[in-house]
Amino acid sequence: MKYCARCGSEYRDDIEQCSDCPGNPRLVEAGEMSRRGLPLPHELDQRVFARAGTTDNPLMVEVFTGMLEERDIPVLVRAGRSGVVDKLTTGNLLPWWEILVPEEMRERAALLIERERAEEAATTDEAVRAAEEEERETERSAPPPSAF
């Protein structure tokens, strides 16, 4: 087999030039691809990525991605923007992000994402309670309004 060193396409031995690339570069043997440090098509990453979670918060995308990468889980993030069809079918106009991981790591990643969501919700609830308590304290310590 012969290969295009530019795009990696594979051709029969009787073909001399790549028909996929502009300028039709000459094809090379597998040994030449190896010498140039170029992968052959069968050496490319063949993993299948699956959805481990979604979010509509761009900051949480960063949190989830960092958390998964710290645990050596490869992550791809695909931004999905709502369009005319989404508006017609769901009324959804907000952006969202899909968090993809290798299929064999999906369950573990989904569990980690849900734990992170729960921790974030607990932190938010704590902050709300603290703010409400501070507001009550302020109201209690404030002098009564004077009557004119």
Backbone torsions as a table, in degrees:
resi	resn	phi	psi	omega
1	MET	NA	152.6	175.5
2	LYS	-119.2	158.5	-174.3
3	TYR	-136.9	151.9	173.3
4	CYS	-88.6	123.2	-179.6
5	ALA	-71.3	-14.7	-179.5
6	ARG	-87.7	-52.0	-174.9
7	CYS	-108.2	-12.1	178.2
8	GLY	85.3	2.2	179.8
9	SER	-61.0	147.0	-178.9
10	GLU	-104.9	137.5	-178.1
11	TYR	-132.5	160.9	173.1
12	ARG	-65.5	159.1	-178.3
13	ASP	-62.6	-25.8	-177.2
14	ASP	-83.5	-3.2	178.4
15	ILE	-92.8	138.5	-176.0
16	GLU	-107.5	-26.2	-175.0
17	GLN	-129.8	149.8	178.5
18	CYS	-75.6	126.9	178.0
19	SER	-91.8	-5.0	-179.7
20	ASP	-89.1	-27.5	-174.2
21	CYS	-100.2	146.0	174.9
22	PRO	-61.3	140.3	-179.7
23	GLY	84.5	-4.9	178.3
24	ASN	44.6	66.4	-179.2
25	PRO	-62.8	154.5	179.0
26	ARG	-68.7	145.7	179.1
27	LEU	-84.4	156.3	-179.3
28	VAL	-127.2	162.6	178.3
29	GLU	-77.5	166.0	-179.9
30	ALA	-59.1	-38.1	179.2
31	GLY	-61.1	-39.7	179.0
32	GLU	-68.3	-38.4	176.2
33	MET	-59.5	-44.3	-180.0
34	SER	-62.8	-45.5	179.0
35	ARG	-59.8	-33.3	179.6
36	ARG	-83.7	-3.8	-179.9
37	GLY	74.8	26.6	-178.7
38	LEU	-102.5	134.9	-179.3
39	PRO	-75.7	147.7	171.9
40	LEU	-82.2	158.3	-176.6
41	PRO	-52.7	-39.1	-178.5
42	HIS	-75.4	-9.3	178.7
43	GLU	-93.9	-5.8	-179.1
44	LEU	-70.9	156.9	179.5
45	ASP	-61.2	121.1	-177.4
46	GLN	-108.7	10.7	-178.1
47	ARG	-62.7	148.7	175.6
48	VAL	-103.4	127.0	179.6
49	PHE	-99.1	141.0	-178.2
50	ALA	-127.9	157.4	-178.3
51	ARG	-71.8	123.4	175.1
52	ALA	-100.6	-19.3	179.7
53	GLY	178.0	172.4	175.5
54	THR	-138.3	163.3	173.8
55	THR	-155.6	154.6	175.5
56	ASP	-106.7	8.9	-178.1
57	ASN	-111.5	114.8	-177.4
58	PRO	-63.1	-27.9	177.1
59	LEU	-70.2	-36.7	179.2
60	MET	-69.3	-28.9	174.9
61	VAL	-57.5	-46.1	179.7
62	GLU	-64.0	-42.0	179.5
63	VAL	-62.2	-49.6	-178.8
64	PHE	-62.1	-44.8	-178.9
65	THR	-61.0	-48.5	179.7
66	GLY	-61.3	-43.4	-179.8
67	MET	-62.5	-43.3	179.9
68	LEU	-69.1	-41.9	179.6
69	GLU	-64.4	-35.0	176.4
70	GLU	-61.5	-25.8	179.7
71	ARG	-99.5	18.2	177.4
72	ASP	59.4	37.7	174.3
73	ILE	-106.6	114.8	178.0
74	PRO	-61.9	140.3	-176.2
75	VAL	-130.8	137.5	168.1
76	LEU	-120.5	136.7	176.7
77	VAL	-114.1	127.9	178.7
78	ARG	-116.0	120.5	178.8
79	ALA	-80.6	132.3	175.8
80	GLY	-119.1	118.6	179.7
81	ARG	-105.7	134.7	178.3
82	SER	-67.9	146.4	179.8
83	GLY	-131.2	-162.1	-177.4
84	VAL	-59.8	-42.8	-178.4
85	VAL	-64.0	-43.8	179.1
86	ASP	-61.1	-40.8	180.0
87	LYS	-63.0	-40.8	-179.1
88	LEU	-69.4	-38.9	-174.3
89	THR	-90.1	-34.5	-174.7
90	THR	-123.8	-15.1	-175.1
91	GLY	76.3	5.4	-176.7
92	ASN	-82.7	121.6	178.1
93	LEU	-115.7	-0.3	-175.1
94	LEU	-85.5	150.4	174.3
95	PRO	-73.5	157.1	175.6
96	TRP	-147.8	162.3	-179.5
97	TRP	-130.9	139.2	179.5
98	GLU	-106.7	129.7	-178.7
99	ILE	-102.5	115.8	-176.3
100	LEU	-110.7	140.0	177.9
101	VAL	-136.5	163.7	176.4
102	PRO	-54.6	139.7	-174.7
103	GLU	-50.3	-41.2	-177.3
104	GLU	-71.5	-11.4	179.4
105	MET	-109.4	4.4	-174.2
106	ARG	-60.5	-47.3	-177.5
107	GLU	-61.2	-46.5	-179.7
108	ARG	-62.3	-45.0	-179.0
109	ALA	-64.4	-42.6	179.8
110	ALA	-61.5	-40.3	178.2
111	LEU	-64.1	-44.6	178.9
112	LEU	-62.5	-40.8	178.7
113	ILE	-63.9	-43.7	179.7
114	GLU	-64.8	-39.0	176.1
115	ARG	-62.0	-43.3	179.5
116	GLU	-63.6	-39.4	176.9
117	ARG	-61.7	-44.2	-179.4
118	ALA	-63.5	-42.5	178.2
119	GLU	-63.5	-41.3	179.1
120	GLU	-64.1	-42.7	178.7
121	ALA	-63.9	-41.3	179.1
122	ALA	-63.7	-41.3	178.6
123	THR	-63.8	-41.9	178.5
124	THR	-63.9	-44.8	178.6
125	ASP	-60.9	-41.5	177.9
126	GLU	-60.8	-44.8	-179.7
127	ALA	-63.0	-40.1	178.9
128	VAL	-64.5	-46.1	179.3
129	ARG	-61.2	-42.5	179.7
130	ALA	-63.7	-41.3	179.3
131	ALA	-65.5	-40.2	178.7
132	GLU	-65.8	-41.5	178.7
133	GLU	-63.6	-42.7	178.5
134	GLU	-62.1	-40.0	178.9
135	GLU	-64.9	-42.0	177.8
136	ARG	-63.0	-42.1	178.3
137	GLU	-60.8	-43.0	-179.9
138	THR	-63.6	-42.1	-179.9
139	GLU	-65.9	-38.2	179.9
140	ARG	-67.9	-38.4	-175.7
141	SER	-87.8	-8.7	-179.8
142	ALA	-72.9	138.9	177.9
143	PRO	-65.3	148.9	179.6
144	PRO	-64.3	148.4	-179.8
145	PRO	-64.6	140.3	179.8
146	SER	-82.8	143.7	-179.8
147	ALA	-94.2	130.6	177.7
148	PHE	-106.2	NA	NA
